Amino acid sequence: MNISVFIKKRRRQLQLTQRDLADRSGVGLRFIRDLEQGKETLRLDKVNQVLAVFAHEVGVVPTRREEA
């Protein structure tokens, strides 16, 4: 699951509006909208601010590579 899907799903589970999530995480409403729409160029520190509301953070994960 990608970050945008995770955040939108968790926000809805907690019955938060985008404005509620923006206020709780300390970022702007536009940032939440961009994040949920999957914008690829977002500040990682702000993404982690939002994820912290759900007790998560961005981490390093291995990529799948095809064997030659």
mmCIF file of the N, C-alpha and C atoms, coordinates in Angstrom:
data_MODEL
# 
_entry.id   MODEL 
# 
loop_
_atom_site.group_PDB 
_atom_site.id 
_atom_site.type_symbol 
_atom_site.label_atom_id 
_atom_site.label_alt_id 
_atom_site.label_comp_id 
_atom_site.label_asym_id 
_atom_site.label_entity_id 
_atom_site.label_seq_id 
_atom_site.pdbx_PDB_ins_code 
_atom_site.Cartn_x 
_atom_site.Cartn_y 
_atom_site.Cartn_z 
_atom_site.occupancy 
_atom_site.B_iso_or_equiv 
_atom_site.pdbx_formal_charge 
_atom_site.auth_seq_id 
_atom_site.auth_comp_id 
_atom_site.auth_asym_id 
_atom_site.auth_atom_id 
_atom_site.pdbx_PDB_model_num 
ATOM 1   N N  . MET A 1 1  ? 0.854   -1.170  0.000   1.00 0.00 ? 1  MET A N  1 
ATOM 2   C CA . MET A 1 1  ? 0.000   0.000   0.000   1.00 0.00 ? 1  MET A CA 1 
ATOM 3   C C  . MET A 1 1  ? 0.903   1.237   0.000   1.00 0.00 ? 1  MET A C  1 
ATOM 4   N N  . ASN A 1 2  ? 0.577   2.205   -0.842  1.00 0.00 ? 2  ASN A N  1 
ATOM 5   C CA . ASN A 1 2  ? 1.409   3.401   -0.865  1.00 0.00 ? 2  ASN A CA 1 
ATOM 6   C C  . ASN A 1 2  ? 0.948   4.402   0.205   1.00 0.00 ? 2  ASN A C  1 
ATOM 7   N N  . ILE A 1 3  ? 1.752   5.409   0.419   1.00 0.00 ? 3  ILE A N  1 
ATOM 8   C CA . ILE A 1 3  ? 1.517   6.367   1.501   1.00 0.00 ? 3  ILE A CA 1 
ATOM 9   C C  . ILE A 1 3  ? 0.193   7.109   1.327   1.00 0.00 ? 3  ILE A C  1 
ATOM 10  N N  . SER A 1 4  ? -0.097  7.542   0.122   1.00 0.00 ? 4  SER A N  1 
ATOM 11  C CA . SER A 1 4  ? -1.327  8.313   -0.085  1.00 0.00 ? 4  SER A CA 1 
ATOM 12  C C  . SER A 1 4  ? -2.570  7.491   0.243   1.00 0.00 ? 4  SER A C  1 
ATOM 13  N N  . VAL A 1 5  ? -2.582  6.237   -0.148  1.00 0.00 ? 5  VAL A N  1 
ATOM 14  C CA . VAL A 1 5  ? -3.719  5.360   0.149   1.00 0.00 ? 5  VAL A CA 1 
ATOM 15  C C  . VAL A 1 5  ? -3.807  5.105   1.653   1.00 0.00 ? 5  VAL A C  1 
ATOM 16  N N  . PHE A 1 6  ? -2.670  4.849   2.289   1.00 0.00 ? 6  PHE A N  1 
ATOM 17  C CA . PHE A 1 6  ? -2.639  4.605   3.729   1.00 0.00 ? 6  PHE A CA 1 
ATOM 18  C C  . PHE A 1 6  ? -3.213  5.794   4.501   1.00 0.00 ? 6  PHE A C  1 
ATOM 19  N N  . ILE A 1 7  ? -2.748  6.989   4.169   1.00 0.00 ? 7  ILE A N  1 
ATOM 20  C CA . ILE A 1 7  ? -3.170  8.179   4.902   1.00 0.00 ? 7  ILE A CA 1 
ATOM 21  C C  . ILE A 1 7  ? -4.667  8.442   4.709   1.00 0.00 ? 7  ILE A C  1 
ATOM 22  N N  . LYS A 1 8  ? -5.134  8.351   3.479   1.00 0.00 ? 8  LYS A N  1 
ATOM 23  C CA . LYS A 1 8  ? -6.555  8.585   3.230   1.00 0.00 ? 8  LYS A CA 1 
ATOM 24  C C  . LYS A 1 8  ? -7.411  7.547   3.965   1.00 0.00 ? 8  LYS A C  1 
ATOM 25  N N  . LYS A 1 9  ? -6.992  6.290   3.918   1.00 0.00 ? 9  LYS A N  1 
ATOM 26  C CA . LYS A 1 9  ? -7.742  5.217   4.587   1.00 0.00 ? 9  LYS A CA 1 
ATOM 27  C C  . LYS A 1 9  ? -7.785  5.435   6.101   1.00 0.00 ? 9  LYS A C  1 
ATOM 28  N N  . ARG A 1 10 ? -6.632  5.707   6.715   1.00 0.00 ? 10 ARG A N  1 
ATOM 29  C CA . ARG A 1 10 ? -6.576  5.918   8.167   1.00 0.00 ? 10 ARG A CA 1 
ATOM 30  C C  . ARG A 1 10 ? -7.361  7.163   8.585   1.00 0.00 ? 10 ARG A C  1 
ATOM 31  N N  . ARG A 1 11 ? -7.255  8.218   7.792   1.00 0.00 ? 11 ARG A N  1 
ATOM 32  C CA . ARG A 1 11 ? -7.988  9.452   8.098   1.00 0.00 ? 11 ARG A CA 1 
ATOM 33  C C  . ARG A 1 11 ? -9.488  9.178   8.128   1.00 0.00 ? 11 ARG A C  1 
ATOM 34  N N  . ARG A 1 12 ? -9.952  8.443   7.154   1.00 0.00 ? 12 ARG A N  1 
ATOM 35  C CA . ARG A 1 12 ? -11.385 8.129   7.091   1.00 0.00 ? 12 ARG A CA 1 
ATOM 36  C C  . ARG A 1 12 ? -11.803 7.188   8.221   1.00 0.00 ? 12 ARG A C  1 
ATOM 37  N N  . GLN A 1 13 ? -10.938 6.231   8.568   1.00 0.00 ? 13 GLN A N  1 
ATOM 38  C CA . GLN A 1 13 ? -11.246 5.326   9.675   1.00 0.00 ? 13 GLN A CA 1 
ATOM 39  C C  . GLN A 1 13 ? -11.433 6.098   10.980  1.00 0.00 ? 13 GLN A C  1 
ATOM 40  N N  . LEU A 1 14 ? -10.634 7.135   11.155  1.00 0.00 ? 14 LEU A N  1 
ATOM 41  C CA . LEU A 1 14 ? -10.721 7.955   12.363  1.00 0.00 ? 14 LEU A CA 1 
ATOM 42  C C  . LEU A 1 14 ? -11.736 9.092   12.237  1.00 0.00 ? 14 LEU A C  1 
ATOM 43  N N  . GLN A 1 15 ? -12.439 9.100   11.117  1.00 0.00 ? 15 GLN A N  1 
ATOM 44  C CA . GLN A 1 15 ? -13.459 10.107  10.838  1.00 0.00 ? 15 GLN A CA 1 
ATOM 45  C C  . GLN A 1 15 ? -12.918 11.532  10.942  1.00 0.00 ? 15 GLN A C  1 
ATOM 46  N N  . LEU A 1 16 ? -11.754 11.725  10.349  1.00 0.00 ? 16 LEU A N  1 
ATOM 47  C CA . LEU A 1 16 ? -11.134 13.045  10.309  1.00 0.00 ? 16 LEU A CA 1 
ATOM 48  C C  . LEU A 1 16 ? -11.331 13.654  8.931   1.00 0.00 ? 16 LEU A C  1 
ATOM 49  N N  . THR A 1 17 ? -11.575 14.946  8.886   1.00 0.00 ? 17 THR A N  1 
ATOM 50  C CA . THR A 1 17 ? -11.564 15.643  7.608   1.00 0.00 ? 17 THR A CA 1 
ATOM 51  C C  . THR A 1 17 ? -10.111 15.929  7.248   1.00 0.00 ? 17 THR A C  1 
ATOM 52  N N  . GLN A 1 18 ? -9.883  16.339  6.023   1.00 0.00 ? 18 GLN A N  1 
ATOM 53  C CA . GLN A 1 18 ? -8.532  16.731  5.643   1.00 0.00 ? 18 GLN A CA 1 
ATOM 54  C C  . GLN A 1 18 ? -8.072  17.909  6.511   1.00 0.00 ? 18 GLN A C  1 
ATOM 55  N N  . ARG A 1 19 ? -8.960  18.827  6.805   1.00 0.00 ? 19 ARG A N  1 
ATOM 56  C CA . ARG A 1 19 ? -8.627  19.972  7.658   1.00 0.00 ? 19 ARG A CA 1 
ATOM 57  C C  . ARG A 1 19 ? -8.251  19.501  9.060   1.00 0.00 ? 19 ARG A C  1 
ATOM 58  N N  . ASP A 1 20 ? -9.014  18.531  9.613   1.00 0.00 ? 20 ASP A N  1 
ATOM 59  C CA . ASP A 1 20 ? -8.690  17.981  10.930  1.00 0.00 ? 20 ASP A CA 1 
ATOM 60  C C  . ASP A 1 20 ? -7.277  17.406  10.941  1.00 0.00 ? 20 ASP A C  1 
ATOM 61  N N  . LEU A 1 21 ? -6.958  16.623  9.913   1.00 0.00 ? 21 LEU A N  1 
ATOM 62  C CA . LEU A 1 21 ? -5.637  16.000  9.846   1.00 0.00 ? 21 LEU A CA 1 
ATOM 63  C C  . LEU A 1 21 ? -4.548  17.051  9.700   1.00 0.00 ? 21 LEU A C  1 
ATOM 64  N N  . ALA A 1 22 ? -4.790  18.053  8.902   1.00 0.00 ? 22 ALA A N  1 
ATOM 65  C CA . ALA A 1 22 ? -3.819  19.141  8.742   1.00 0.00 ? 22 ALA A CA 1 
ATOM 66  C C  . ALA A 1 22 ? -3.560  19.825  10.080  1.00 0.00 ? 22 ALA A C  1 
ATOM 67  N N  . ASP A 1 23 ? -4.631  20.112  10.809  1.00 0.00 ? 23 ASP A N  1 
ATOM 68  C CA . ASP A 1 23 ? -4.496  20.780  12.107  1.00 0.00 ? 23 ASP A CA 1 
ATOM 69  C C  . ASP A 1 23 ? -3.752  19.897  13.112  1.00 0.00 ? 23 ASP A C  1 
ATOM 70  N N  . ARG A 1 24 ? -4.097  18.626  13.166  1.00 0.00 ? 24 ARG A N  1 
ATOM 71  C CA . ARG A 1 24 ? -3.452  17.712  14.124  1.00 0.00 ? 24 ARG A CA 1 
ATOM 72  C C  . ARG A 1 24 ? -1.979  17.488  13.824  1.00 0.00 ? 24 ARG A C  1 
ATOM 73  N N  . SER A 1 25 ? -1.635  17.507  12.548  1.00 0.00 ? 25 SER A N  1 
ATOM 74  C CA . SER A 1 25 ? -0.251  17.217  12.176  1.00 0.00 ? 25 SER A CA 1 
ATOM 75  C C  . SER A 1 25 ? 0.605   18.471  12.020  1.00 0.00 ? 25 SER A C  1 
ATOM 76  N N  . GLY A 1 26 ? -0.018  19.632  11.991  1.00 0.00 ? 26 GLY A N  1 
ATOM 77  C CA . GLY A 1 26 ? 0.742   20.878  11.890  1.00 0.00 ? 26 GLY A CA 1 
ATOM 78  C C  . GLY A 1 26 ? 1.215   21.215  10.496  1.00 0.00 ? 26 GLY A C  1 
ATOM 79  N N  . VAL A 1 27 ? 0.521   20.692  9.491   1.00 0.00 ? 27 VAL A N  1 
ATOM 80  C CA . VAL A 1 27 ? 0.841   21.033  8.104   1.00 0.00 ? 27 VAL A CA 1 
ATOM 81  C C  . VAL A 1 27 ? -0.367  21.712  7.490   1.00 0.00 ? 27 VAL A C  1 
ATOM 82  N N  . GLY A 1 28 ? -0.187  22.266  6.308   1.00 0.00 ? 28 GLY A N  1 
ATOM 83  C CA . GLY A 1 28 ? -1.283  22.952  5.644   1.00 0.00 ? 28 GLY A CA 1 
ATOM 84  C C  . GLY A 1 28 ? -2.262  22.003  4.968   1.00 0.00 ? 28 GLY A C  1 
ATOM 85  N N  . LEU A 1 29 ? -3.468  22.477  4.764   1.00 0.00 ? 29 LEU A N  1 
ATOM 86  C CA . LEU A 1 29 ? -4.497  21.695  4.095   1.00 0.00 ? 29 LEU A CA 1 
ATOM 87  C C  . LEU A 1 29 ? -4.064  21.308  2.682   1.00 0.00 ? 29 LEU A C  1 
ATOM 88  N N  . ARG A 1 30 ? -3.433  22.210  1.985   1.00 0.00 ? 30 ARG A N  1 
ATOM 89  C CA . ARG A 1 30 ? -2.969  21.906  0.624   1.00 0.00 ? 30 ARG A CA 1 
ATOM 90  C C  . ARG A 1 30 ? -1.980  20.738  0.630   1.00 0.00 ? 30 ARG A C  1 
ATOM 91  N N  . PHE A 1 31 ? -1.117  20.686  1.650   1.00 0.00 ? 31 PHE A N  1 
ATOM 92  C CA . PHE A 1 31 ? -0.160  19.580  1.747   1.00 0.00 ? 31 PHE A CA 1 
ATOM 93  C C  . PHE A 1 31 ? -0.904  18.256  1.890   1.00 0.00 ? 31 PHE A C  1 
ATOM 94  N N  . ILE A 1 32 ? -1.939  18.212  2.733   1.00 0.00 ? 32 ILE A N  1 
ATOM 95  C CA . ILE A 1 32 ? -2.724  16.988  2.910   1.00 0.00 ? 32 ILE A CA 1 
ATOM 96  C C  . ILE A 1 32 ? -3.373  16.592  1.595   1.00 0.00 ? 32 ILE A C  1 
ATOM 97  N N  . ARG A 1 33 ? -3.931  17.545  0.899   1.00 0.00 ? 33 ARG A N  1 
ATOM 98  C CA . ARG A 1 33 ? -4.558  17.255  -0.405  1.00 0.00 ? 33 ARG A CA 1 
ATOM 99  C C  . ARG A 1 33 ? -3.538  16.699  -1.387  1.00 0.00 ? 33 ARG A C  1 
ATOM 100 N N  . ASP A 1 34 ? -2.383  17.342  -1.485  1.00 0.00 ? 34 ASP A N  1 
ATOM 101 C CA . ASP A 1 34 ? -1.331  16.860  -2.382  1.00 0.00 ? 34 ASP A CA 1 
ATOM 102 C C  . ASP A 1 34 ? -0.875  15.459  -1.987  1.00 0.00 ? 34 ASP A C  1 
ATOM 103 N N  . LEU A 1 35 ? -0.725  15.231  -0.702  1.00 0.00 ? 35 LEU A N  1 
ATOM 104 C CA . LEU A 1 35 ? -0.278  13.929  -0.201  1.00 0.00 ? 35 LEU A CA 1 
ATOM 105 C C  . LEU A 1 35 ? -1.279  12.837  -0.552  1.00 0.00 ? 35 LEU A C  1 
ATOM 106 N N  . GLU A 1 36 ? -2.553  13.095  -0.324  1.00 0.00 ? 36 GLU A N  1 
ATOM 107 C CA . GLU A 1 36 ? -3.581  12.096  -0.623  1.00 0.00 ? 36 GLU A CA 1 
ATOM 108 C C  . GLU A 1 36 ? -3.764  11.870  -2.120  1.00 0.00 ? 36 GLU A C  1 
ATOM 109 N N  . GLN A 1 37 ? -3.382  12.848  -2.916  1.00 0.00 ? 37 GLN A N  1 
ATOM 110 C CA . GLN A 1 37 ? -3.481  12.692  -4.369  1.00 0.00 ? 37 GLN A CA 1 
ATOM 111 C C  . GLN A 1 37 ? -2.234  12.042  -4.961  1.00 0.00 ? 37 GLN A C  1 
ATOM 112 N N  . GLY A 1 38 ? -1.260  11.743  -4.112  1.00 0.00 ? 38 GLY A N  1 
ATOM 113 C CA . GLY A 1 38 ? -0.071  11.033  -4.573  1.00 0.00 ? 38 GLY A CA 1 
ATOM 114 C C  . GLY A 1 38 ? 0.991   11.896  -5.229  1.00 0.00 ? 38 GLY A C  1 
ATOM 115 N N  . LYS A 1 39 ? 1.004   13.179  -4.935  1.00 0.00 ? 39 LYS A N  1 
ATOM 116 C CA . LYS A 1 39 ? 2.042   14.055  -5.491  1.00 0.00 ? 39 LYS A CA 1 
ATOM 117 C C  . LYS A 1 39 ? 3.406   13.481  -5.130  1.00 0.00 ? 39 LYS A C  1 
ATOM 118 N N  . GLU A 1 40 ? 4.280   13.393  -6.103  1.00 0.00 ? 40 GLU A N  1 
ATOM 119 C CA . GLU A 1 40 ? 5.559   12.709  -5.909  1.00 0.00 ? 40 GLU A CA 1 
ATOM 120 C C  . GLU A 1 40 ? 6.639   13.562  -5.260  1.00 0.00 ? 40 GLU A C  1 
ATOM 121 N N  . THR A 1 41 ? 6.500   14.865  -5.289  1.00 0.00 ? 41 THR A N  1 
ATOM 122 C CA . THR A 1 41 ? 7.543   15.727  -4.739  1.00 0.00 ? 41 THR A CA 1 
ATOM 123 C C  . THR A 1 41 ? 7.030   16.447  -3.502  1.00 0.00 ? 41 THR A C  1 
ATOM 124 N N  . LEU A 1 42 ? 7.134   15.764  -2.372  1.00 0.00 ? 42 LEU A N  1 
ATOM 125 C CA . LEU A 1 42 ? 6.709   16.324  -1.091  1.00 0.00 ? 42 LEU A CA 1 
ATOM 126 C C  . LEU A 1 42 ? 7.858   16.229  -0.099  1.00 0.00 ? 42 LEU A C  1 
ATOM 127 N N  . ARG A 1 43 ? 7.904   17.144  0.836   1.00 0.00 ? 43 ARG A N  1 
ATOM 128 C CA . ARG A 1 43 ? 8.956   17.126  1.852   1.00 0.00 ? 43 ARG A CA 1 
ATOM 129 C C  . ARG A 1 43 ? 8.757   15.945  2.794   1.00 0.00 ? 43 ARG A C  1 
ATOM 130 N N  . LEU A 1 44 ? 9.794   15.161  2.942   1.00 0.00 ? 44 LEU A N  1 
ATOM 131 C CA . LEU A 1 44 ? 9.730   13.961  3.767   1.00 0.00 ? 44 LEU A CA 1 
ATOM 132 C C  . LEU A 1 44 ? 9.458   14.291  5.231   1.00 0.00 ? 44 LEU A C  1 
ATOM 133 N N  . ASP A 1 45 ? 10.011  15.385  5.740   1.00 0.00 ? 45 ASP A N  1 
ATOM 134 C CA . ASP A 1 45 ? 9.760   15.733  7.139   1.00 0.00 ? 45 ASP A CA 1 
ATOM 135 C C  . ASP A 1 45 ? 8.281   16.018  7.382   1.00 0.00 ? 45 ASP A C  1 
ATOM 136 N N  . LYS A 1 46 ? 7.619   16.636  6.410   1.00 0.00 ? 46 LYS A N  1 
ATOM 137 C CA . LYS A 1 46 ? 6.192   16.909  6.551   1.00 0.00 ? 46 LYS A CA 1 
ATOM 138 C C  . LYS A 1 46 ? 5.367   15.633  6.413   1.00 0.00 ? 46 LYS A C  1 
ATOM 139 N N  . VAL A 1 47 ? 5.789   14.739  5.530   1.00 0.00 ? 47 VAL A N  1 
ATOM 140 C CA . VAL A 1 47 ? 5.107   13.453  5.404   1.00 0.00 ? 47 VAL A CA 1 
ATOM 141 C C  . VAL A 1 47 ? 5.163   12.733  6.746   1.00 0.00 ? 47 VAL A C  1 
ATOM 142 N N  . ASN A 1 48 ? 6.320   12.747  7.389   1.00 0.00 ? 48 ASN A N  1 
ATOM 143 C CA . ASN A 1 48 ? 6.456   12.101  8.695   1.00 0.00 ? 48 ASN A CA 1 
ATOM 144 C C  . ASN A 1 48 ? 5.625   12.798  9.769   1.00 0.00 ? 48 ASN A C  1 
ATOM 145 N N  . GLN A 1 49 ? 5.438   14.104  9.667   1.00 0.00 ? 49 GLN A N  1 
ATOM 146 C CA . GLN A 1 49 ? 4.570   14.814  10.614  1.00 0.00 ? 49 GLN A CA 1 
ATOM 147 C C  . GLN A 1 49 ? 3.146   14.269  10.526  1.00 0.00 ? 49 GLN A C  1 
ATOM 148 N N  . VAL A 1 50 ? 2.683   14.052  9.307   1.00 0.00 ? 50 VAL A N  1 
ATOM 149 C CA . VAL A 1 50 ? 1.336   13.531  9.102   1.00 0.00 ? 50 VAL A CA 1 
ATOM 150 C C  . VAL A 1 50 ? 1.258   12.085  9.577   1.00 0.00 ? 50 VAL A C  1 
ATOM 151 N N  . LEU A 1 51 ? 2.234   11.264  9.199   1.00 0.00 ? 51 LEU A N  1 
ATOM 152 C CA . LEU A 1 51 ? 2.229   9.860   9.594   1.00 0.00 ? 51 LEU A CA 1 
ATOM 153 C C  . LEU A 1 51 ? 2.305   9.694   11.109  1.00 0.00 ? 51 LEU A C  1 
ATOM 154 N N  . ALA A 1 52 ? 2.924   10.638  11.802  1.00 0.00 ? 52 ALA A N  1 
ATOM 155 C CA . ALA A 1 52 ? 3.041   10.562  13.256  1.00 0.00 ? 52 ALA A CA 1 
ATOM 156 C C  . ALA A 1 52 ? 1.669   10.568  13.931  1.00 0.00 ? 52 ALA A C  1 
ATOM 157 N N  . VAL A 1 53 ? 0.682   11.199  13.308  1.00 0.00 ? 53 VAL A N  1 
ATOM 158 C CA . VAL A 1 53 ? -0.679  11.196  13.851  1.00 0.00 ? 53 VAL A CA 1 
ATOM 159 C C  . VAL A 1 53 ? -1.195  9.760   13.964  1.00 0.00 ? 53 VAL A C  1 
ATOM 160 N N  . PHE A 1 54 ? -0.728  8.891   13.056  1.00 0.00 ? 54 PHE A N  1 
ATOM 161 C CA . PHE A 1 54 ? -1.146  7.489   13.035  1.00 0.00 ? 54 PHE A CA 1 
ATOM 162 C C  . PHE A 1 54 ? -0.082  6.563   13.625  1.00 0.00 ? 54 PHE A C  1 
ATOM 163 N N  . ALA A 1 55 ? 0.880   7.136   14.338  1.00 0.00 ? 55 ALA A N  1 
ATOM 164 C CA . ALA A 1 55 ? 1.981   6.369   14.960  1.00 0.00 ? 55 ALA A CA 1 
ATOM 165 C C  . ALA A 1 55 ? 2.788   5.586   13.929  1.00 0.00 ? 55 ALA A C  1 
ATOM 166 N N  . HIS A 1 56 ? 3.077   6.222   12.790  1.00 0.00 ? 56 HIS A N  1 
ATOM 167 C CA . HIS A 1 56 ? 3.895   5.626   11.730  1.00 0.00 ? 56 HIS A CA 1 
ATOM 168 C C  . HIS A 1 56 ? 4.923   6.644   11.259  1.00 0.00 ? 56 HIS A C  1 
ATOM 169 N N  . GLU A 1 57 ? 5.915   6.161   10.533  1.00 0.00 ? 57 GLU A N  1 
ATOM 170 C CA . GLU A 1 57 ? 6.877   7.044   9.878   1.00 0.00 ? 57 GLU A CA 1 
ATOM 171 C C  . GLU A 1 57 ? 7.403   6.355   8.631   1.00 0.00 ? 57 GLU A C  1 
ATOM 172 N N  . VAL A 1 58 ? 7.942   7.146   7.717   1.00 0.00 ? 58 VAL A N  1 
ATOM 173 C CA . VAL A 1 58 ? 8.526   6.609   6.498   1.00 0.00 ? 58 VAL A CA 1 
ATOM 174 C C  . VAL A 1 58 ? 9.820   5.902   6.859   1.00 0.00 ? 58 VAL A C  1 
ATOM 175 N N  . GLY A 1 59 ? 10.048  4.761   6.249   1.00 0.00 ? 59 GLY A N  1 
ATOM 176 C CA . GLY A 1 59 ? 11.270  4.018   6.508   1.00 0.00 ? 59 GLY A CA 1 
ATOM 177 C C  . GLY A 1 59 ? 11.854  3.455   5.223   1.00 0.00 ? 59 GLY A C  1 
ATOM 178 N N  . VAL A 1 60 ? 13.017  2.912   5.332   1.00 0.00 ? 60 VAL A N  1 
ATOM 179 C CA . VAL A 1 60 ? 13.701  2.329   4.185   1.00 0.00 ? 60 VAL A CA 1 
ATOM 180 C C  . VAL A 1 60 ? 13.190  0.900   3.989   1.00 0.00 ? 60 VAL A C  1 
ATOM 181 N N  . VAL A 1 61 ? 12.809  0.589   2.783   1.00 0.00 ? 61 VAL A N  1 
ATOM 182 C CA . VAL A 1 61 ? 12.373  -0.763  2.447   1.00 0.00 ? 61 VAL A CA 1 
ATOM 183 C C  . VAL A 1 61 ? 13.125  -1.226  1.205   1.00 0.00 ? 61 VAL A C  1 
ATOM 184 N N  . PRO A 1 62 ? 13.422  -2.511  1.132   1.00 0.00 ? 62 PRO A N  1 
ATOM 185 C CA . PRO A 1 62 ? 14.149  -2.990  -0.037  1.00 0.00 ? 62 PRO A CA 1 
ATOM 186 C C  . PRO A 1 62 ? 13.266  -2.961  -1.286  1.00 0.00 ? 62 PRO A C  1 
ATOM 187 N N  . THR A 1 63 ? 13.903  -2.714  -2.409  1.00 0.00 ? 63 THR A N  1 
ATOM 188 C CA . THR A 1 63 ? 13.181  -2.773  -3.672  1.00 0.00 ? 63 THR A CA 1 
ATOM 189 C C  . THR A 1 63 ? 13.331  -4.162  -4.258  1.00 0.00 ? 63 THR A C  1 
ATOM 190 N N  . ARG A 1 64 ? 12.389  -4.544  -5.059  1.00 0.00 ? 64 ARG A N  1 
ATOM 191 C CA . ARG A 1 64 ? 12.459  -5.852  -5.704  1.00 0.00 ? 64 ARG A CA 1 
ATOM 192 C C  . ARG A 1 64 ? 13.252  -5.696  -6.988  1.00 0.00 ? 64 ARG A C  1 
ATOM 193 N N  . ARG A 1 65 ? 14.225  -6.537  -7.137  1.00 0.00 ? 65 ARG A N  1 
ATOM 194 C CA . ARG A 1 65 ? 15.030  -6.488  -8.362  1.00 0.00 ? 65 ARG A CA 1 
ATOM 195 C C  . ARG A 1 65 ? 14.937  -7.840  -9.045  1.00 0.00 ? 65 ARG A C  1 
ATOM 196 N N  . GLU A 1 66 ? 14.754  -7.778  -10.355 1.00 0.00 ? 66 GLU A N  1 
ATOM 197 C CA . GLU A 1 66 ? 14.706  -9.014  -11.108 1.00 0.00 ? 66 GLU A CA 1 
ATOM 198 C C  . GLU A 1 66 ? 16.110  -9.582  -11.236 1.00 0.00 ? 66 GLU A C  1 
ATOM 199 N N  . GLU A 1 67 ? 16.191  -10.883 -11.151 1.00 0.00 ? 67 GLU A N  1 
ATOM 200 C CA . GLU A 1 67 ? 17.500  -11.533 -11.315 1.00 0.00 ? 67 GLU A CA 1 
ATOM 201 C C  . GLU A 1 67 ? 17.826  -11.606 -12.791 1.00 0.00 ? 67 GLU A C  1 
ATOM 202 N N  . ALA A 1 68 ? 19.066  -11.323 -13.099 1.00 0.00 ? 68 ALA A N  1 
ATOM 203 C CA . ALA A 1 68 ? 19.503  -11.329 -14.512 1.00 0.00 ? 68 ALA A CA 1 
ATOM 204 C C  . ALA A 1 68 ? 19.638  -12.720 -15.051 1.00 0.00 ? 68 ALA A C  1 
# 
